Each structure stands twice: as C-alpha cells, then as structure tokens.
Amino acid sequence: MFRILMFLGTNIAVIALISVTFSLLGVEGLLQQNGVDLDLGTLLIYSAVIGFSGSIISLLLSKFMAKRSMGVHVIKKPSTNTEQWLVRAVKRQAEQANIGMPEVGIFEHPSPNAFATGWNKNNALVAVSTGLLAQMSQNEVEAVLAHEVSHVANGDMVTMTLLQGVINTFVVFISRVIGHVVDRVVFKVERGHGPAFWIVSIICELVLGILASTIVMWFSRYREFKADEGGAKLAGRSNMIAALKKLQSFQNAPPMPDEMAAFAISAGKVQKLFSSHPPLAKRIANLQG
C-alpha cells in the first residue's frame, strides 16, 4: 500500500505545484485568438505536459521519498545474520526474475509489512518492516520478498506511471474546462480569464485527482494478484499462501503511519474503491484455485 499511496500523494502535489507555477508565470495561452473560447487542442497538449510531468517526477522520486518518509535503513554491508540472509534471498530472487539487484532495506514498524519501489526494474528498492521479520518464518518472509520482487519484475510502477499520466491529463483538461465555464457563466467574464478560473481549476484538479485515484487503485488491486502468482513461482505456492494467511491473522496489528494512509476512507464500500490491495481472502483463494 505504501508504494501506491506515496506515488499518488506525490503525483497530486506535483501536478498542483506545476499548475500553480504555470499560472503565476502566465504560461497558459489556452484561449483562441478571439480571447473568448478555449483552444481545446492547446489545452490538451498543456494538460498532457502537466499530467505526465506529475507522474514521471513521482516515479523518479519514489525511492528517495520512500527512504526518507519511512526511515529505511539500506543494507550496504550486511552486519547481522538476518541482513545477510535478506540480501542473499533478494539476490537469488532477482536473478530468477532476471532483474538487476535491488537495494534491500529494513524500516522500524511493528506491523508485518514490505514494499518495493523504484523508477525501473534494474534500480529498485525492496524494504521490509521489523515487524515482518519478527513475526514471520523465513519461508514466509521469502514469499513476501518474492511478491515484492515480482512487482519490480512486472514493471508495475512504470505501467502505473503511464496510467497515471493519462488520468492526470484528463483531470487537468476537465478542471480547466470547468474553470472556464464557471468564469464565463457564473462570474460573467467576457474576455480572458479572471481569478475564478484559476481558483476553480486548482480546486477541481485536486478533487478530481483524488476521485480519479480510484482507477489507479483498481489497477493496483489487479496487479496484486499477478504479484502473488509471481511470488508463488519464486518462493513456492505453499509459502506464498502461508505468508498471506499469516498476514490475514495480523489484520488487527497497529496500522502503518499516517503518511501511508493519505487516502484512507472509513466508509464501507467507498473504502474498497480506495484500497490498493484486494481482500487477503480473495488473494488466498486465487492462489489455491
């Protein structure tokens, strides 16, 4: 979940920052020559520049942000038996998956958790929590590592970046159209754009960005099943199932920090739309089936 939430949060912040910067610099020449109607072609190009810039910058910053926000200790020279075993396990799985050796790290948290992130499959980070190492067997930890390595090997972060870029483009495009309509219809601005256009556009951008994240979350849920399958191939199906069952038994464990729950919604069915992972019972059933 952390990988997804961090990516989405950074993405929304970046596109908002770029939009405000463009507005302050007067870069937006979105009107036709008559100064009244929107130039939809120019607007689409402008939206794509902002949209893909936001997602690509989020991807490039993902590993740095993960290390800083979670206090990940990257294992450069293994100093304990656990660290040596972790590095060996990830190296073996990376070779099996035909990817470059990821950085391996540990972060302090009582919940059994792990994540992988990075801008490409040969420059990734795989990190596990102290809670995971303390509460799972080696076979189960290996299965969790294999799941994360599979995410890297499948190129999920890059695919998500492209998907997010397309979504961002439409979010920016639609928000500017709404801002233009409000400017013309509600505030009666006849030529150019008044302050309402900028204010409404930015507000719509943030709101639509959060709503559109449900599409990214759907993609994330879909890719979790694929990563489970990949993890089963790398670490054994029985170990992958055992790891998921162990995670299921810890569902009442302390939650991850606030920065990892930026889009949490405690409202039944709505929560499922914003969930980055399918229910563990479904993931287990999928592997068993």
C-alpha positions as CSV (number, residue, x, y, z in Angstrom):
1,M,0.0,0.0,0.0
2,F,2.8,2.4,0.8
3,R,4.2,2.3,-2.7
4,I,0.9,3.3,-4.2
5,L,-0.1,5.9,-1.6
6,M,3.2,7.6,-1.8
7,F,3.1,7.7,-5.6
8,L,-0.4,9.1,-5.7
9,G,0.3,11.7,-3.0
10,T,3.5,12.9,-4.7
11,N,1.7,13.0,-8.0
12,I,-1.1,15.2,-6.9
13,A,1.3,17.5,-5.1
14,V,3.5,17.8,-8.2
15,I,0.7,18.5,-10.7
16,A,-0.8,21.1,-8.4
17,L,2.6,22.8,-8.0
18,I,3.3,22.7,-11.8
19,S,-0.2,24.1,-12.4
20,V,0.2,27.0,-10.0
21,T,3.7,27.7,-11.3
22,F,2.4,27.9,-14.9
23,S,-0.4,30.1,-13.8
24,L,1.8,32.5,-12.0
25,L,4.2,32.7,-14.9
26,G,1.4,33.3,-17.3
27,V,2.3,30.3,-19.4
28,E,-1.2,29.2,-20.1
29,G,-2.3,30.5,-23.5
30,L,-5.4,28.4,-23.6
31,L,-7.8,30.7,-25.4
32,Q,-8.3,31.1,-29.1
33,Q,-7.3,34.3,-30.9
34,N,-10.6,35.9,-30.1
35,G,-9.7,35.8,-26.4
36,V,-13.1,34.2,-25.6
37,D,-13.2,30.5,-26.4
38,L,-11.0,27.7,-25.2
39,D,-8.4,26.3,-27.6
40,L,-9.1,22.6,-26.9
41,G,-6.1,21.4,-28.9
42,T,-3.7,23.6,-27.0
43,L,-5.4,22.7,-23.7
44,L,-5.0,19.0,-24.4
45,I,-1.2,19.4,-25.1
46,Y,-0.9,21.6,-22.0
47,S,-2.8,19.1,-19.9
48,A,-0.6,16.2,-21.1
49,V,2.6,18.1,-20.3
50,I,1.4,18.8,-16.7
51,G,-0.1,15.3,-16.4
52,F,2.8,13.2,-17.5
53,S,5.3,15.5,-15.7
54,G,3.5,14.9,-12.4
55,S,3.5,11.1,-12.8
56,I,7.1,10.8,-14.1
57,I,8.5,13.1,-11.4
58,S,6.6,11.0,-8.8
59,L,8.2,7.8,-10.2
60,L,11.7,9.3,-10.2
61,L,11.3,10.5,-6.6
62,S,9.6,7.3,-5.4
63,K,12.7,5.6,-4.0
64,F,14.1,8.7,-2.4
65,M,10.8,9.6,-0.8
66,A,10.3,6.0,0.5
67,K,13.7,6.0,2.2
68,R,13.1,9.4,3.8
69,S,9.5,9.0,4.9
70,M,9.9,5.5,6.3
71,G,13.4,5.9,7.7
72,V,14.6,2.9,5.7
73,H,18.0,1.5,6.7
74,V,19.5,0.4,3.4
75,I,21.8,-2.6,3.9
76,K,25.0,-1.7,2.1
77,K,27.3,-4.1,4.1
78,P,25.3,-6.8,6.0
79,S,26.3,-6.7,9.6
80,T,24.0,-9.4,11.1
81,N,22.9,-12.9,10.1
82,T,19.4,-11.5,9.3
83,E,20.7,-8.8,7.0
84,Q,23.0,-11.4,5.2
85,W,20.1,-13.7,4.7
86,L,17.8,-10.9,3.4
87,V,20.3,-9.8,0.9
88,R,21.0,-13.3,-0.3
89,A,17.3,-14.1,-0.6
90,V,16.6,-10.9,-2.7
91,K,19.7,-11.5,-4.8
92,R,18.6,-15.1,-5.6
93,Q,15.0,-14.0,-6.5
94,A,16.2,-11.1,-8.6
95,E,18.4,-13.4,-10.6
96,Q,15.5,-15.8,-11.1
97,A,13.3,-12.9,-12.2
98,N,16.0,-11.6,-14.5
99,I,16.2,-8.1,-13.0
100,G,19.1,-6.0,-11.5
101,M,19.8,-6.5,-7.8
102,P,17.5,-4.1,-5.9
103,E,18.6,-2.2,-2.8
104,V,17.5,-4.0,0.3
105,G,16.3,-2.2,3.4
106,I,14.6,-2.5,6.8
107,F,12.3,0.0,8.4
108,E,11.1,0.2,12.0
109,H,7.4,-0.7,12.4
110,P,5.5,-3.3,14.4
111,S,3.2,-4.2,11.6
112,P,4.3,-7.0,9.2
113,N,4.8,-5.1,6.0
114,A,7.0,-4.7,3.0
115,F,7.1,-2.7,-0.2
116,A,9.1,-2.3,-3.4
117,T,9.6,0.9,-5.4
118,G,11.9,2.5,-8.0
119,W,11.9,4.0,-11.4
120,N,12.9,0.9,-13.3
121,K,13.3,-2.8,-12.7
122,N,17.1,-2.6,-12.5
123,N,17.1,0.3,-10.0
124,A,14.6,-0.7,-7.3
125,L,14.3,-0.8,-3.5
126,V,12.8,-3.7,-1.6
127,A,12.2,-3.0,2.1
128,V,10.7,-5.0,4.9
129,S,9.5,-3.9,8.4
130,T,11.0,-5.1,11.6
131,G,7.5,-6.5,12.5
132,L,7.6,-8.7,9.4
133,L,11.0,-10.2,10.4
134,A,9.9,-10.7,13.9
135,Q,6.5,-12.3,13.3
136,M,7.1,-14.5,10.2
137,S,9.1,-17.6,9.5
138,Q,11.9,-17.4,6.9
139,N,9.9,-19.2,4.3
140,E,7.0,-16.7,4.8
141,V,9.4,-13.7,4.6
142,E,10.9,-15.1,1.4
143,A,7.4,-15.3,-0.1
144,V,6.7,-11.7,0.8
145,L,10.1,-10.7,-0.7
146,A,9.2,-12.7,-3.8
147,H,5.9,-10.9,-4.1
148,E,7.7,-7.5,-4.0
149,V,10.4,-8.7,-6.4
150,S,7.6,-9.7,-8.8
151,H,6.1,-6.2,-8.6
152,V,9.5,-4.9,-9.8
153,A,10.0,-7.6,-12.5
154,N,6.4,-6.9,-13.8
155,G,7.3,-3.2,-14.2
156,D,4.2,-2.3,-12.2
157,M,5.5,1.2,-11.2
158,V,6.3,2.1,-14.8
159,T,2.9,0.9,-16.0
160,M,1.2,2.8,-13.2
161,T,3.1,5.9,-14.2
162,L,1.8,5.7,-17.8
163,L,-1.7,5.1,-16.5
164,Q,-1.5,8.0,-14.0
165,G,-0.1,10.3,-16.7
166,V,-3.2,9.6,-18.9
167,I,-5.5,10.1,-15.9
168,N,-3.7,13.3,-14.9
169,T,-4.1,14.6,-18.5
170,F,-7.9,14.3,-18.3
171,V,-8.0,15.6,-14.8
172,V,-6.2,18.8,-15.8
173,F,-8.2,19.1,-19.1
174,I,-11.6,18.8,-17.4
175,S,-10.7,21.0,-14.5
176,R,-9.7,23.8,-16.9
177,V,-12.9,23.4,-18.9
178,I,-14.9,23.6,-15.6
179,G,-13.0,26.7,-14.6
180,H,-13.6,28.3,-17.9
181,V,-17.4,27.6,-17.7
182,V,-17.6,29.0,-14.2
183,D,-15.6,32.0,-15.2
184,R,-18.0,32.8,-18.2
185,V,-21.4,31.7,-16.8
186,V,-21.1,32.5,-13.1
187,F,-18.7,35.4,-13.0
188,K,-19.6,36.8,-16.4
189,V,-16.0,37.3,-17.6
190,E,-16.3,38.0,-21.3
191,R,-12.6,38.0,-22.4
192,G,-9.5,36.4,-20.9
193,H,-9.8,34.7,-17.6
194,G,-10.5,36.1,-14.2
195,P,-9.3,34.9,-10.7
196,A,-12.2,32.5,-10.5
197,F,-10.8,30.4,-13.5
198,W,-7.6,29.8,-11.6
199,I,-9.2,29.1,-8.2
200,V,-11.9,26.8,-9.6
201,S,-9.4,25.0,-11.8
202,I,-7.0,24.2,-9.0
203,I,-9.8,23.1,-6.7
204,C,-11.3,20.8,-9.4
205,E,-7.8,19.5,-10.1
206,L,-7.3,18.3,-6.5
207,V,-10.8,16.9,-6.1
208,L,-10.8,15.1,-9.5
209,G,-7.3,13.9,-8.8
210,I,-8.4,12.1,-5.6
211,L,-11.5,10.7,-7.3
212,A,-9.5,9.5,-10.3
213,S,-7.1,7.7,-8.0
214,T,-9.8,5.0,-7.7
215,I,-8.8,3.9,-11.2
216,V,-5.2,3.6,-10.1
217,M,-6.3,1.7,-7.0
218,W,-8.3,-0.7,-9.2
219,F,-5.1,-1.3,-11.3
220,S,-3.1,-1.8,-8.1
221,R,-5.6,-4.5,-6.9
222,Y,-5.4,-6.3,-10.2
223,R,-1.6,-6.3,-10.2
224,E,-1.6,-7.7,-6.6
225,F,-2.9,-11.0,-8.0
226,K,-0.2,-11.0,-10.6
227,A,2.5,-10.3,-8.0
228,D,1.1,-13.2,-5.8
229,E,1.4,-15.5,-8.8
230,G,5.0,-14.3,-9.4
231,G,5.8,-14.7,-5.7
232,A,4.4,-18.3,-5.8
233,K,6.8,-19.1,-8.7
234,L,9.8,-17.6,-7.0
235,A,9.2,-18.8,-3.4
236,G,6.7,-21.7,-3.8
237,R,3.0,-21.6,-3.9
238,S,2.6,-23.1,-0.4
239,N,4.9,-20.5,1.1
240,M,3.0,-17.7,-0.6
241,I,-0.3,-18.9,0.7
242,A,1.2,-19.4,4.2
243,A,2.5,-15.8,4.1
244,L,-0.9,-14.4,3.1
245,K,-2.6,-16.4,5.8
246,K,-0.1,-15.1,8.4
247,L,-0.8,-11.5,7.2
248,Q,-4.5,-12.3,7.5
249,S,-4.0,-13.2,11.1
250,F,-2.3,-9.9,11.8
251,Q,-5.1,-7.7,10.3
252,N,-5.6,-6.1,13.7
253,A,-2.0,-5.1,14.0
254,P,-1.1,-1.4,14.5
255,P,-1.7,0.5,11.3
256,M,1.0,1.9,9.1
257,P,1.9,5.6,9.7
258,D,-0.3,8.4,8.6
259,E,1.9,9.1,5.5
260,M,0.9,5.6,4.3
261,A,-2.8,6.2,4.7
262,A,-3.2,9.5,2.9
263,F,-6.3,8.4,1.1
264,A,-7.8,6.1,3.7
265,I,-11.7,6.3,3.8
266,S,-13.5,4.6,6.6
267,A,-16.8,4.2,4.9
268,G,-17.6,0.6,3.9
269,K,-18.0,0.2,0.1
270,V,-16.3,3.5,-0.5
271,Q,-13.2,2.3,1.3
272,K,-12.9,-0.6,-1.2
273,L,-12.7,1.9,-4.1
274,F,-9.6,3.5,-2.5
275,S,-8.0,0.2,-1.4
276,S,-4.7,-0.6,-3.1
277,H,-5.0,-4.3,-2.2
278,P,-7.8,-6.9,-2.7
279,P,-9.0,-8.7,0.4
280,L,-6.5,-11.3,1.6
281,A,-9.2,-14.0,1.5
282,K,-9.6,-13.4,-2.3
283,R,-5.8,-13.5,-2.8
284,I,-5.5,-16.8,-0.9
285,A,-8.5,-18.2,-2.8
286,N,-6.9,-17.2,-6.1
287,L,-3.7,-19.0,-5.3
288,Q,-5.5,-22.1,-4.0
289,G,-7.7,-22.1,-7.1
